[in-house]
Amino acid sequence: MTNVAVIYYSSTGSTYKLAEAAADAARKAGADVRLRKIAELDPQAAASSRDGAAEHRAATADIPVAAPEDLEWADAILLGSPVHFGLPAPQLMHFINGTSALSIPGKLLNKAVSAFASGSANQGGQVSTILALHNAICHWGSVIVPTGSTEPVLYEPNNGNPYGVSSTTKNAVGHADEENLAAIDFQTRRTMEIAAAIASGTKAV
């Protein structure tokens, strides 16, 4: 059984919707799954600055907060973030910045890791956010799993980049298009397949 960790930050629910779909896809594929949220750095500020933030936080109160141990446990990891000025959310980067105790000793080496993002507008920084997460994956020594360009679902009207699934929220709270959810299903299964291939190859060596 593959261990899959879906770790995400979401302030009003759009990135969470993708993360939830990823976790569901992994479970359907037979994985042991940990869906984990990134904690707010300043909950009071978040609640006052964005419409829907308080409601989303209440609706997801039962989801555990991510810990470095979730990364070590996982064979396959999916990281999700909204776009913040073309970069991953500071909350997620704060979590990643605390992973040196795992990455330096090689505890994240050769894990299959993929990234997804949501943003308010088309060409709003989703790709640059995903690529910034790829930088961190390289420092971990993990294997980046892109979506590629061969799966038909990636060519649906509201999809479209080879790096990782991205959604355009159109400033709607908790929004992700059905095409995005179908694409994250594919991305999750692909990440699990790469994780299994890595495990098989490592055993063979």
N, C-alpha and C positions, 0 to 999 in steps of 0.2 A: 504494500500500500504506500502510495506517495503522500508525504506530508506537505500540505500547501498552506502557506501563510499569505493572507490578503491584508495588507496594511495600508491604511488610507487616512488622509485628513479631509474633512468636509465641514464647511461652516453652516450651509443651509440645505445640504442633501443631494446635490447633483453628483458629486464624486462618490458619495455613499451609494447612490443607486447603481453606479457601475461596479463598485466593490461588492455589493450584495449579489449582483448578477454573476460576478466572477466566482464568488464563494459557492453559489448554487451550482454553477457549471462544474466546479471541482468535485462537489459532493456527488453529482450525477455521474461523474466519471470514476467514482469509487475512491476518492481521496479522503484522507483525514484532514479536516480543514480548521484553521484558526482565522476567523475574521476579527481584525483588531483595528481599533480607531486610534488616532493620534490625539493626545489630550491638548486642550487649549492652553496657550501660554498665559492668557489673561481672559478668563471666562466672562468677567463683567464687561470688559471692553467689547468682546465679540458679541455678546447679547445685545448691546446697545447700538452697534454699528451696522448690523445687517438684518434686513427683514427676513423672518423665518428662522433665525439662528436659535432662539430660545426654544421654539417648537421642535426643531430638528434635534437639539441636544436632549430634550425630554424624550423624544421618540426613540432615541438610540442609547438611552441611559444604561441598558442592560448589556451593551456590547463592551467587552473588556478593553482596557487601554493597552496599547502595544508595549512590549518590553523587548530588550535585546534577546532574551531567551527564545522569543518566538522566531527570530531569524536563525538562531543556531539549530532549533528543532526542525525547521523546514528543509525540504529538498527543493521545492519550487516556491518562489516568492513573487508576488505581484504588488507593486507600489503604485498608489494612486494619489493624485494631487490636483487641486484647482490651480489655475494660472494666477500668479501674483507678479505683475510687471514682467511677464515673460519667463518667470522662474518658478520653481516649486514653492509651495507655501512655506513660510518660515517655521511653522510648527513641525512639518515633516522634516525639514532640514535640521532643526534642533535635535530631533530623534536620530537622524543619520549621523550627526556630528558626535553622538555619544556611542558610536559602534566601534571605535578603535580597539577596544579591549577584545573584540571578536575578530576584527579583520586583520590586525597585525599578527596574531598567532596563527592565522590561516583557517579560522573556524567558519569563514564564509566562502572559502576557496571552492570553486567549481560548482557552486549552487546555480541553478537556473533562475534568472531574475528578469522580469519584464515590467514595463511601466505604462501607465495610462493617465490621461489628464482630461479636465473639463475647463472650458472657458466661456465667457459670455458672448463672444463674437467669432465669426469665421476669421481665420488668420489672426486670432487674438493672442497667440503665444503658446498654443498647445504643443506644437512640435518642439519649440525651444525648451519648454518645461520638461518634456520627456527626455530630450537629449541631455539636459542638465542632470537628470536622475541617472542617465547612462554613465555620466562621469563618475558618480559615486559608486556605481556597480563595478566599474573598472578598478577603483581603489580597493574594493572588497576582494578582487580576484575572482569574482563570480562571472558567469557566462551570460551576456546580454542576449535576451530572446526578443527579437523584433517580430512584428506581425508579417513583414514581407509584403509582397504585391501579387500573390498568386491565388488567394482565396476569393471566390466571387463576392462574398459578403462585404469585403473591403471596398468594393466598387459601388455599393449602394449610395444614394444621393447624399446622405448625411454622414458618411464615413469618408475615409480617404487619406491615409499616409502610411508609409511602410515601417514606421518606428514603434508605434503603439496606438491603441485605440484612443480617440479623442472625441469629445462631444462638445457641441455648441449649445449652451443653455438658453441663449436669447434672453438672459436676465430673469428667467422663470425659476422660481424656487423648486428645487428637487427635480429638475428636468433632465431627462436623457431620452433620445429618440430610440425607437424600437430597433433601428439598424445598429445603433451603438451597442445595445444590449446583446444583439446577435453577434456582433464583432467581438465583444469581450468574452463571450462564450468560446469563440474560436481561439482567441488569444490565450485564454486559460488552458484549454486543452493542448495547445501547442507548447506552452511552457511546461506542462506536465510531461509531454512526450520527450522534450529535450532533457528534462530532469531524469527521466527513466533511461534515456540513451547514455547520459553521463554516468549514471550509476552502473549500468551494464558494462560500459567501457572500462570504468575504474576497476570493477571486479575482475574483468578479463586480464588487465595488466597485473 
